[in-house]
Amino acid sequence: MAKEIATPANLTLYSYWRSSCSQRVRIALNLKGLDYEYKAVNLLKDEQSNPEFEKINPVKYVPALVDGDTVVSDSFAIVLYLEDKYPQYPLLPQDLKKKALNLQVASIVSSSIQPLQNLPVLSWIKSKFNADERLKWAQNHINKGFIALEKLLKDCAGKYATGDEVQLADVFLEPQIYAGVKRFQIDMSPYPTLARLHEAYSELPAFQAALPDRQPDAPSSS
């Protein structure tokens, strides 16, 4: 039996323009055609520590999604929540093998790469060493993850990461590749599959609209 399409309540996304975790959720919302209110949380000004935001997300990270009386934080949890409640444009395939591959890719990005190059970690590295060491640290962990992802996807990728439809793996991959290229000077030549996917994503409106520099709190928009 097909899932009933839920009518969205007033969706609100607490986001930061450069947060790759927030970018994932923006892509998922766009793919599912869900309108939402964007509320900026400036991480550089420590607005995530504001008591009002802490009530929404006690761990004090972005993104956080408010859907009526439901509050969900953590990008992985948010995307899976959206997948369950708003099944239009499904991001997870029915095939169990392909579903597991999508979850694996998303997990590698969200647990083995992004946390090691996020703002609190890099700020700590800079305080203990210097900016050069901070960049080297980020590049080391991003490259380690990209090596694994390239091996995982090189023989199974289609037009997109796990086939010819945009799915969960793509939602998590593109923000990390984008950050690797734009912020951390990652050389993509060792990763031809990831580089090809990055080009494919750049042509998709749902991905374009989620780009950091297109968000209302991006510096260029002020």
Backbone bond lengths (Angstrom), bond angles and torsions (degrees), N, CA, C in turn:
res aa  C-N    CA-C-N  psi(-1)  N-CA   C-N-CA  omega(-1)  CA-C   N-CA-C  phi
1 M - - - 1.458 - - 1.525 109.50 -
2 A 1.311 116.57 132.05 1.467 120.46 -179.40 1.519 110.38 -69.15
3 K 1.319 115.11 145.01 1.454 119.92 177.60 1.516 109.93 -69.80
4 E 1.333 115.53 141.91 1.455 120.21 175.57 1.526 109.35 -71.93
5 I 1.313 116.56 136.70 1.457 121.22 179.39 1.513 108.88 -79.03
6 A 1.320 115.97 117.22 1.458 120.74 -179.24 1.522 110.43 -78.34
7 T 1.321 115.03 145.52 1.453 120.29 173.75 1.524 108.21 -88.00
8 P 1.328 118.52 122.95 1.459 119.37 -175.99 1.515 112.39 -67.27
9 A 1.316 115.59 141.94 1.453 121.25 169.87 1.528 106.80 -77.12
10 N 1.302 116.57 -160.85 1.458 119.16 177.05 1.521 108.67 -79.18
11 L 1.317 115.66 100.19 1.460 120.56 -179.25 1.522 110.12 -80.70
12 T 1.315 115.98 134.12 1.462 121.85 176.39 1.518 108.60 -128.88
13 L 1.326 116.72 127.94 1.455 121.85 178.54 1.521 109.50 -111.69
14 Y 1.315 116.01 119.85 1.459 121.79 172.04 1.522 106.47 -87.01
15 S 1.324 116.28 120.17 1.455 121.00 -166.46 1.520 110.33 -144.77
16 Y 1.317 115.19 162.20 1.467 122.48 170.39 1.519 106.39 -128.96
17 W 1.305 116.74 134.15 1.463 121.27 -169.24 1.519 113.22 -53.06
18 R 1.347 118.33 -39.99 1.460 121.09 -173.31 1.527 113.15 -94.37
19 S 1.301 117.82 -2.19 1.464 121.61 -179.67 1.521 110.61 -71.30
20 S 1.323 116.48 118.54 1.468 119.33 178.40 1.524 111.06 -68.30
21 C 1.337 117.24 -28.75 1.464 120.11 176.63 1.530 110.09 -65.72
22 S 1.329 116.32 -41.31 1.461 120.11 176.56 1.518 110.88 -66.92
23 Q 1.320 116.46 -36.86 1.463 120.57 179.95 1.524 111.28 -61.08
24 R 1.332 116.80 -38.10 1.466 120.37 177.46 1.522 110.80 -57.04
25 V 1.320 114.78 -46.93 1.462 119.34 -176.93 1.523 110.62 -68.58
26 R 1.324 117.24 -38.55 1.465 119.71 177.17 1.528 110.71 -59.78
27 I 1.328 116.52 -41.71 1.467 120.02 178.18 1.526 110.27 -62.03
28 A 1.330 117.06 -46.83 1.470 120.56 -178.97 1.526 111.25 -61.10
29 L 1.326 117.21 -43.50 1.463 121.07 178.03 1.525 110.59 -61.93
30 N 1.316 116.30 -41.90 1.468 120.13 179.56 1.525 111.63 -65.36
31 L 1.326 116.64 -44.21 1.462 120.04 179.77 1.522 111.63 -60.62
32 K 1.320 116.19 -37.00 1.455 120.96 -178.32 1.533 112.59 -85.47
33 G 1.333 115.85 0.02 1.453 119.70 176.89 1.514 113.80 68.25
34 L 1.322 117.02 31.98 1.461 121.71 -176.58 1.531 110.43 -99.69
35 D 1.320 116.38 122.86 1.455 120.67 174.93 1.526 109.65 -77.84
36 Y 1.312 115.96 148.35 1.458 119.41 -179.18 1.519 110.27 -153.46
37 E 1.324 114.52 155.32 1.464 120.80 173.27 1.522 108.16 -87.40
38 Y 1.315 115.77 133.20 1.469 121.70 -179.16 1.521 108.36 -97.49
39 K 1.312 116.56 121.19 1.470 121.27 174.44 1.524 108.53 -116.99
40 A 1.310 114.88 116.34 1.466 120.24 -175.96 1.518 111.07 -78.95
41 V 1.334 114.81 138.43 1.464 122.90 173.07 1.523 106.40 -122.88
42 N 1.321 117.29 108.44 1.464 121.58 -175.33 1.532 109.63 -79.90
43 L 1.329 115.37 105.46 1.465 119.69 -177.48 1.521 111.82 -68.67
44 L 1.327 116.98 -30.85 1.467 119.52 -179.35 1.524 111.80 -70.23
45 K 1.336 116.31 -23.31 1.466 120.73 176.76 1.529 111.65 -98.63
46 D 1.320 116.30 9.77 1.465 122.97 177.60 1.528 112.60 60.42
47 E 1.346 116.04 31.68 1.458 118.56 179.63 1.523 112.31 -68.64
48 Q 1.342 116.69 -16.37 1.461 119.76 177.09 1.531 112.03 -68.31
49 S 1.338 116.29 -15.81 1.467 120.54 178.31 1.521 112.63 -92.15
50 N 1.324 116.61 0.19 1.457 120.38 176.32 1.530 109.24 -60.38
51 P 1.325 118.31 131.86 1.478 120.34 -177.65 1.523 113.54 -54.52
52 E 1.332 117.19 -32.66 1.458 119.61 179.88 1.525 111.23 -68.01
53 F 1.355 116.07 -39.47 1.463 118.38 177.36 1.525 110.67 -71.91
54 E 1.314 116.97 -34.54 1.467 120.50 179.76 1.524 111.34 -62.01
55 K 1.329 116.67 -28.85 1.465 119.35 175.50 1.526 110.76 -65.69
56 I 1.334 115.80 -32.12 1.462 121.01 179.84 1.518 110.70 -78.72
57 N 1.338 116.48 -44.63 1.463 120.93 179.66 1.527 109.38 -137.08
58 P 1.333 117.85 97.86 1.464 121.26 -175.94 1.529 113.97 -59.39
59 V 1.338 118.05 -24.57 1.460 119.16 179.64 1.535 111.05 -79.70
60 K 1.338 116.02 -10.07 1.473 122.80 173.19 1.526 113.24 64.60
61 Y 1.319 115.54 44.98 1.461 122.40 173.88 1.525 108.84 -122.49
62 V 1.313 116.06 158.07 1.463 120.99 165.42 1.524 107.46 -104.29
63 P 1.333 115.53 153.88 1.456 129.42 4.67 1.519 112.70 -88.82
64 A 1.329 113.98 167.29 1.456 122.46 168.06 1.519 106.81 -139.61
65 L 1.320 116.39 140.70 1.464 122.08 -178.13 1.515 109.34 -118.73
66 V 1.328 115.31 131.46 1.458 121.53 173.15 1.524 107.80 -111.72
67 D 1.318 115.64 121.44 1.465 122.67 -179.19 1.518 106.95 -124.84
68 G 1.339 116.61 92.47 1.449 119.34 -174.86 1.519 110.25 65.18
69 D 1.333 116.66 -119.34 1.465 119.87 178.72 1.528 112.04 -98.47
70 T 1.324 117.00 11.91 1.465 121.51 178.43 1.519 109.83 -104.37
71 V 1.311 116.16 131.67 1.462 122.27 177.23 1.526 108.04 -120.61
72 V 1.331 116.04 126.67 1.461 121.15 179.74 1.526 108.14 -129.55
73 S 1.310 116.30 129.33 1.459 120.61 173.86 1.522 108.99 -118.22
74 D 1.336 115.69 165.84 1.465 124.60 -174.11 1.529 108.61 81.24
75 S 1.332 114.27 122.48 1.467 119.36 -172.70 1.523 113.10 -60.12
76 F 1.333 117.88 -38.96 1.464 120.14 -179.45 1.525 109.82 -63.57
77 A 1.336 116.00 -46.68 1.466 119.99 179.28 1.518 111.14 -63.23
78 I 1.336 116.70 -38.83 1.464 119.90 -179.98 1.528 110.90 -63.65
79 V 1.329 116.57 -47.35 1.468 119.73 -177.44 1.525 110.66 -64.13
80 L 1.329 118.10 -40.15 1.464 119.94 178.25 1.530 111.22 -68.20
81 Y 1.320 116.51 -34.96 1.467 120.45 174.64 1.526 110.27 -62.46
82 L 1.326 116.75 -47.14 1.466 120.59 177.89 1.521 111.10 -60.75
83 E 1.323 116.30 -38.48 1.467 120.99 -179.66 1.529 110.60 -63.08
84 D 1.322 116.61 -39.79 1.461 120.19 -179.20 1.525 112.31 -75.35
85 K 1.328 116.99 -42.64 1.464 119.11 -174.06 1.520 112.80 -83.34
86 Y 1.332 115.95 -33.45 1.462 120.76 -176.06 1.532 108.82 -122.62
87 P 1.332 117.34 79.80 1.469 121.13 -171.76 1.522 114.39 -73.83
88 Q 1.331 117.82 -4.67 1.463 118.13 174.54 1.525 108.69 -59.16
89 Y 1.288 116.10 140.28 1.471 124.33 -172.63 1.541 110.38 50.41
90 P 1.340 116.83 72.65 1.475 120.17 -179.02 1.514 112.59 -61.87
91 L 1.318 115.53 137.60 1.465 122.03 -179.32 1.521 112.83 -99.63
92 L 1.316 116.91 -13.67 1.468 120.99 177.99 1.526 109.34 -116.58
93 P 1.327 117.29 127.73 1.468 120.40 -179.22 1.525 111.40 -74.93
94 Q 1.325 115.99 161.66 1.460 121.01 177.04 1.528 111.61 -75.36
95 D 1.321 117.00 -32.04 1.459 121.24 179.05 1.525 109.64 -60.76
96 L 1.329 117.46 123.03 1.461 120.75 -172.44 1.524 112.73 -66.04
97 K 1.318 117.23 -37.07 1.462 119.96 179.89 1.526 110.83 -65.31
98 K 1.327 115.60 -44.81 1.464 119.54 -179.95 1.528 110.78 -70.99
99 K 1.314 117.01 -34.95 1.466 120.58 176.32 1.526 110.38 -61.96
100 A 1.328 116.30 -45.38 1.461 120.37 178.86 1.527 111.29 -61.91
101 L 1.337 117.16 -37.88 1.462 120.53 178.55 1.529 110.63 -64.21
102 N 1.321 116.53 -42.95 1.461 119.76 177.51 1.521 111.71 -61.13
103 L 1.309 116.29 -43.99 1.466 120.17 179.30 1.524 111.18 -65.86
104 Q 1.322 116.33 -36.62 1.463 120.16 179.44 1.525 111.26 -65.05
105 V 1.322 116.68 -45.64 1.465 120.34 178.77 1.523 110.28 -61.37
106 A 1.326 116.41 -46.58 1.460 119.99 179.87 1.524 111.18 -61.00
107 S 1.324 116.66 -39.01 1.461 120.66 -179.72 1.521 111.88 -68.13
108 I 1.325 117.61 -40.24 1.470 120.41 178.01 1.524 109.81 -59.30
109 V 1.321 116.47 -45.58 1.464 120.03 179.98 1.521 111.06 -64.97
110 S 1.334 116.22 -47.78 1.465 119.81 -170.32 1.518 114.07 -80.60
111 S 1.332 117.61 -20.52 1.464 118.38 -177.66 1.526 114.16 -118.05
112 S 1.352 117.48 -24.65 1.467 119.62 -174.76 1.522 113.80 -109.20
113 I 1.337 117.71 -10.65 1.469 119.93 179.36 1.521 110.98 -120.36
114 Q 1.326 116.69 -65.57 1.463 120.66 -169.85 1.532 114.49 -57.07
115 P 1.334 119.69 -43.51 1.470 117.56 -178.41 1.529 113.70 -62.73
116 L 1.336 117.18 -24.18 1.464 120.77 -178.11 1.519 112.72 -85.49
117 Q 1.339 117.23 -6.08 1.458 119.82 178.39 1.525 110.82 -130.94
118 N 1.339 116.50 23.78 1.457 118.02 178.60 1.532 110.55 -84.66
119 L 1.311 115.98 173.18 1.465 121.35 -170.71 1.532 113.91 -60.00
120 P 1.336 120.45 -46.96 1.462 118.88 -179.66 1.533 113.51 -61.34
121 V 1.331 116.46 -40.22 1.465 119.85 179.89 1.519 110.64 -66.56
122 L 1.330 116.82 -46.21 1.465 119.68 -178.30 1.524 111.65 -67.30
123 S 1.311 117.24 -34.52 1.467 120.01 176.61 1.515 110.45 -64.97
124 W 1.319 116.74 -38.55 1.463 120.34 178.89 1.530 110.67 -67.33
125 I 1.334 116.90 -43.43 1.461 120.67 177.91 1.527 110.53 -59.62
126 K 1.326 117.17 -43.58 1.462 120.61 179.69 1.523 111.16 -63.61
127 S 1.337 116.88 -39.84 1.469 120.03 -178.66 1.528 111.79 -67.36
128 K 1.329 116.96 -30.41 1.464 120.39 -178.87 1.523 111.79 -88.27
129 F 1.339 116.85 -27.21 1.464 120.62 -176.30 1.526 109.15 -127.82
130 N 1.323 117.63 -101.82 1.457 121.11 178.25 1.527 109.17 -163.92
131 A 1.337 115.76 178.33 1.465 119.86 -176.50 1.520 112.31 -64.69
132 D 1.341 117.03 -34.13 1.466 119.70 178.56 1.516 111.36 -63.66
133 E 1.318 116.41 -42.58 1.463 120.42 178.94 1.525 110.85 -67.04
134 R 1.319 115.69 -34.41 1.463 119.76 177.13 1.524 110.60 -60.36
135 L 1.331 116.87 -45.54 1.460 120.77 179.71 1.526 110.92 -65.78
136 K 1.324 116.96 -43.27 1.465 120.65 179.49 1.527 110.90 -61.26
137 W 1.331 116.32 -40.47 1.464 121.06 178.14 1.528 110.19 -59.65
138 A 1.337 115.96 -49.77 1.461 120.03 -178.94 1.519 111.20 -61.87
139 Q 1.318 116.66 -45.91 1.467 120.21 -179.31 1.515 111.54 -61.89
140 N 1.304 117.82 -39.55 1.460 121.32 179.99 1.523 111.50 -59.80
141 H 1.317 116.47 -46.51 1.459 119.52 -175.80 1.534 112.02 -77.42
142 I 1.318 116.77 -33.20 1.469 118.71 176.05 1.527 109.98 -67.15
143 N 1.328 117.11 -45.96 1.469 119.76 179.49 1.525 111.76 -61.68
144 K 1.306 116.82 -39.28 1.469 120.02 178.47 1.536 110.07 -59.65
145 G 1.334 115.51 -44.22 1.466 119.34 178.54 1.510 112.88 -68.39
146 F 1.331 116.36 -39.44 1.465 119.75 -179.50 1.528 111.84 -66.74
147 I 1.329 117.37 -35.31 1.469 120.73 175.51 1.529 109.87 -58.09
148 A 1.331 115.82 -45.97 1.465 120.21 -179.95 1.521 111.45 -65.49
149 L 1.326 117.03 -43.80 1.464 120.56 -178.50 1.523 111.89 -66.10
150 E 1.321 116.84 -39.10 1.464 120.35 178.29 1.528 110.57 -61.62
151 K 1.326 116.78 -44.81 1.465 120.57 178.49 1.531 111.13 -63.99
152 L 1.310 115.74 -38.83 1.463 120.78 -176.55 1.523 112.14 -68.28
153 L 1.340 116.44 -35.18 1.451 120.13 -169.96 1.528 115.07 -104.40
154 K 1.319 118.20 -15.09 1.469 119.61 -169.92 1.527 113.61 -60.28
155 D 1.333 118.02 -30.12 1.464 120.34 -177.36 1.519 113.47 -102.14
156 C 1.338 117.29 -0.22 1.470 118.23 -177.00 1.516 112.86 -127.05
157 A 1.318 117.90 -9.02 1.458 119.59 -179.15 1.521 110.38 -69.30
158 G 1.320 115.35 142.70 1.449 121.15 171.34 1.510 107.95 -106.55
159 K 1.323 115.95 -131.25 1.459 119.01 174.71 1.522 109.30 -63.18
160 Y 1.335 114.91 -32.64 1.464 120.90 177.15 1.529 108.53 -122.90
161 A 1.306 117.56 -168.94 1.463 120.63 -165.64 1.522 113.99 -60.65
162 T 1.334 117.12 -43.45 1.466 119.00 -174.59 1.525 112.42 -121.16
163 G 1.317 117.11 16.62 1.458 121.36 179.16 1.511 110.66 157.73
164 D 1.311 116.14 -153.06 1.465 120.75 -176.59 1.519 113.04 -101.64
165 E 1.337 116.96 8.61 1.460 122.12 174.47 1.522 108.83 -119.20
166 V 1.331 115.67 143.91 1.466 120.38 175.07 1.520 108.40 -70.68
167 Q 1.334 115.58 126.26 1.456 119.69 -179.18 1.536 110.29 -134.76
168 L 1.321 115.52 -167.78 1.463 120.70 -172.55 1.521 112.43 -56.55
169 A 1.327 117.64 -41.51 1.457 120.75 -178.86 1.527 110.91 -56.98
170 D 1.326 116.85 -40.51 1.458 121.13 -179.00 1.523 111.65 -66.93
171 V 1.323 115.66 -38.61 1.464 121.28 -179.81 1.526 110.73 -60.07
172 F 1.327 116.46 -35.99 1.465 120.56 -179.54 1.529 111.94 -87.76
173 L 1.311 116.93 -33.56 1.462 119.86 -176.52 1.522 113.32 -66.33
174 E 1.331 117.19 -50.08 1.458 119.29 -169.87 1.526 114.07 -61.15
175 P 1.342 120.49 -44.71 1.462 117.85 177.59 1.528 113.11 -59.80
176 Q 1.344 116.87 -34.57 1.462 119.01 179.30 1.523 111.66 -72.49
177 I 1.326 117.08 -41.14 1.469 119.35 176.91 1.525 109.65 -64.47
178 Y 1.322 116.64 -43.97 1.462 121.09 179.80 1.530 110.68 -57.97
179 A 1.327 116.55 -46.96 1.464 120.39 179.08 1.524 110.84 -64.09
180 G 1.337 116.45 -39.67 1.460 119.85 179.26 1.515 111.95 -59.94
181 V 1.321 115.81 -42.92 1.472 120.66 -178.15 1.524 111.25 -75.51
182 K 1.329 116.96 -49.52 1.458 121.71 -171.44 1.519 113.90 -78.34
183 R 1.326 116.76 -37.09 1.473 119.34 -172.88 1.523 113.16 -104.04
184 F 1.331 116.58 -31.26 1.458 118.42 -169.10 1.522 114.16 -117.72
185 Q 1.325 116.61 10.49 1.469 122.01 170.91 1.532 112.56 56.85
186 I 1.315 116.40 40.31 1.462 120.64 179.86 1.530 109.82 -77.07
187 D 1.316 116.36 129.61 1.463 123.05 174.23 1.525 107.86 -78.75
188 M 1.327 117.09 115.44 1.457 120.73 -175.48 1.523 113.26 -87.49
189 S 1.332 118.68 -2.34 1.463 119.67 -176.77 1.530 113.63 -60.50
190 P 1.339 119.91 -30.85 1.472 118.00 175.95 1.533 113.48 -74.24
191 Y 1.336 116.69 -5.17 1.464 120.55 -173.77 1.531 110.04 -125.58
192 P 1.333 117.55 68.61 1.473 119.36 -174.98 1.521 113.68 -62.39
193 T 1.321 117.47 -34.05 1.469 119.31 178.91 1.514 110.38 -67.23
194 L 1.323 117.10 -47.43 1.459 120.77 179.71 1.528 110.76 -63.98
195 A 1.321 117.34 -39.27 1.464 120.98 179.15 1.524 110.83 -63.52
196 R 1.333 116.54 -40.52 1.466 120.26 179.02 1.521 110.46 -65.83
197 L 1.306 116.86 -41.68 1.462 120.77 178.18 1.524 110.91 -62.85
198 H 1.317 116.19 -41.62 1.469 121.51 179.01 1.529 110.31 -56.95
199 E 1.307 116.67 -41.59 1.469 120.75 177.98 1.525 110.82 -66.56
200 A 1.330 116.35 -40.62 1.470 119.73 -179.60 1.528 110.97 -64.35
201 Y 1.321 116.66 -40.91 1.468 120.18 -179.58 1.522 111.47 -64.42
202 S 1.314 116.65 -32.68 1.465 120.24 -176.21 1.516 112.56 -64.77
203 E 1.329 117.00 -14.36 1.462 121.41 -178.86 1.530 113.19 -95.32
204 L 1.330 117.53 -4.02 1.460 121.27 -173.99 1.529 110.99 -96.56
205 P 1.341 117.86 125.23 1.468 120.61 -178.08 1.525 114.34 -55.58
206 A 1.333 117.46 -38.81 1.469 119.85 -179.06 1.520 111.63 -64.35
207 F 1.309 116.58 -32.52 1.462 121.79 177.95 1.527 110.19 -80.06
208 Q 1.323 116.22 -39.54 1.466 119.87 179.28 1.524 111.31 -60.69
209 A 1.324 116.84 -44.03 1.463 120.84 -177.63 1.526 112.55 -66.91
210 A 1.331 116.65 -21.89 1.463 121.36 -178.71 1.527 113.41 -90.26
211 L 1.331 117.54 -3.18 1.459 120.40 -177.01 1.528 111.68 -58.81
212 P 1.319 117.07 144.23 1.469 120.10 -178.46 1.524 114.32 -52.50
213 D 1.320 117.29 -46.69 1.461 118.97 -174.37 1.527 113.51 -74.52
214 R 1.332 117.42 -1.54 1.452 120.39 176.74 1.540 112.51 -102.18
215 Q 1.320 116.51 7.16 1.458 119.87 -178.87 1.535 110.15 -89.05
216 P 1.320 117.12 152.18 1.465 120.06 -175.53 1.524 114.50 -61.88
217 D 1.327 117.72 -24.33 1.464 119.68 179.86 1.522 113.27 -97.02
218 A 1.330 118.11 6.51 1.467 119.96 176.53 1.524 108.83 -67.39
219 P 1.326 117.99 140.66 1.468 120.64 -177.02 1.510 114.05 -53.55
220 S 1.329 117.84 -36.79 1.460 120.68 -176.91 1.509 112.55 -69.44
221 S 1.346 116.47 -16.98 1.464 119.21 -178.09 1.511 112.32 -91.01
222 S 1.338 116.08 -4.69 1.473 118.86 -176.63 1.505 110.49 -97.18
